[in-house]
Amino acid sequence: MKEKGVRSGSSGSRVRRQHGQIQLRSVRESDLPLFYEHQRDPIAYEMVGFTPRDHEAFMAHWHKIMADRSNVIKTIVVGGEIAGNVLSFMRGDTREVGYWLGREFWGKGIATTALSLFLQRVKVRPLFAGVAKHNVGSIKVLEKCGFSLLTQEGEECLFQLK
């Protein structure tokens, strides 16, 4: 089923003017090479406190994500370009959300708009998100989307959306 783009809020208006409409669509196998390159960006993986996977491990991880029907995963498309992905998954007995955008899409309101659109689809609450405490951009995105800080342990902050 083809999904139609959804428009949202004032930051969405700014993004549409700059980049065209933001859409969330089903992840395709053909999206994975770009997702792989996104996670290899040294500035990006330092920002999230993450060690990038090699190609084989990355593809195995994504095939596992895509095969798990309890996961909700979407590709973020901006003006026809793949900007990244947003997903919700179970970790233990809690549902978490995460996203990843290519660095060229940072600081433009895209993450906030895409996550807001995603949260309209994923109704489970509470919803949690982990973020490195030095990742100020992602913390702002989460707060703009209604998440609040629940705990902080070392370098990791846990946010909750009630």
C-alpha positions in Angstrom: 0.0 0.0 0.0 1.5 3.4 -1.0 1.6 5.9 1.9 0.8 9.5 1.4 2.9 12.2 3.0 1.6 13.8 6.1 2.0 17.5 6.9 2.5 18.7 10.5 3.0 21.8 12.5 5.1 24.9 12.1 8.5 23.1 11.8 6.9 20.9 9.1 6.0 24.1 7.2 9.6 25.3 7.4 10.9 22.0 6.2 8.4 21.8 3.3 9.5 25.2 2.1 13.2 24.2 2.2 13.1 20.6 1.2 9.7 19.5 -0.1 7.3 17.3 1.8 8.4 14.9 4.4 7.1 11.4 4.0 7.3 8.2 6.0 7.1 5.0 4.0 7.9 1.4 4.4 11.6 0.5 4.5 12.8 -1.2 1.3 15.8 -3.4 0.9 17.2 -0.8 -1.5 17.2 1.7 1.4 19.7 -0.3 3.4 22.9 0.7 1.6 22.2 4.4 2.3 21.4 3.6 6.0 24.7 1.7 6.1 26.6 4.8 4.9 24.7 7.0 7.4 25.9 4.9 10.3 29.5 5.0 9.0 29.7 8.8 9.3 32.3 9.4 12.0 30.6 12.5 13.3 27.2 10.8 13.5 28.4 7.7 15.3 30.4 9.8 17.8 27.3 12.0 18.4 25.2 8.9 19.3 28.0 7.1 21.2 27.8 4.2 18.8 30.4 2.0 17.1 29.4 1.4 13.4 28.9 -2.1 12.3 30.7 -3.6 9.3 28.6 -4.3 6.2 27.8 -7.9 7.0 26.8 -7.2 10.6 24.8 -4.2 9.6 22.8 -6.1 6.9 22.2 -9.0 9.3 21.0 -6.5 12.0 18.6 -4.8 9.6 17.2 -8.0 8.2 16.5 -9.1 11.8 14.7 -5.7 12.4 12.7 -6.0 9.2 11.7 -9.6 10.0 10.3 -8.8 13.4 6.7 -7.9 12.9 6.5 -6.2 16.3 8.8 -3.5 15.1 7.5 -0.4 13.3 10.1 0.9 10.9 9.8 3.7 8.3 12.1 5.4 5.9 12.1 9.2 6.1 11.9 10.7 2.6 12.4 14.5 2.1 11.7 16.0 -1.3 12.2 12.6 -2.9 15.5 11.9 -1.1 16.0 9.3 1.6 17.0 11.2 4.7 17.1 8.4 7.2 14.8 6.1 9.2 12.7 6.1 12.3 11.6 3.0 14.2 10.0 1.6 17.3 11.0 -1.7 18.9 10.7 -3.7 22.0 13.6 -3.8 24.5 12.7 -6.1 27.3 9.1 -5.2 28.2 9.4 -1.5 27.1 8.8 0.0 23.7 11.5 2.3 22.5 11.8 4.7 19.6 14.9 5.7 17.6 15.9 7.5 14.4 18.9 8.1 12.3 19.3 10.8 9.7 22.1 11.5 7.3 24.2 14.4 8.5 23.2 16.6 5.5 19.6 16.5 6.9 20.6 17.7 10.5 19.5 21.0 11.9 16.6 21.6 9.5 13.6 20.4 11.6 13.4 17.1 9.7 14.0 14.8 12.7 11.4 16.7 14.7 8.8 16.5 12.0 9.5 12.9 11.1 9.4 11.8 14.7 6.1 13.7 15.2 4.6 12.0 12.2 5.8 8.7 13.4 4.3 9.2 16.9 0.9 9.8 15.3 1.2 6.2 14.0 2.7 4.5 17.1 0.2 5.0 19.8 1.8 2.8 22.5 2.5 4.8 25.7 4.7 5.0 27.6 7.3 5.1 24.9 11.0 5.4 25.7 14.1 6.8 23.9 17.8 6.5 24.9 20.2 9.2 23.9 23.8 10.1 24.7 23.8 13.1 27.1 26.1 15.1 24.7 23.7 14.7 21.8 22.0 18.0 22.3 20.2 17.9 18.9 18.5 14.7 19.6 17.6 15.8 23.1 15.9 18.8 21.7 14.0 16.7 19.1 12.7 14.4 21.9 11.6 17.3 24.0 9.9 19.0 21.1 8.0 15.8 20.5 6.8 15.6 24.1 9.4 13.3 25.7 10.8 14.2 29.2 13.9 13.1 30.9 13.3 10.1 33.1 16.8 9.1 34.2 20.5 9.7 33.4 23.2 7.1 34.1 26.7 8.0 33.0 26.6 9.2 29.4 23.1 7.8 28.7 19.8 9.6 29.2 16.5 7.9 29.1 13.5 9.9 27.9 9.8 8.9 28.3 6.7 9.9 26.4 3.6 9.3 28.5 
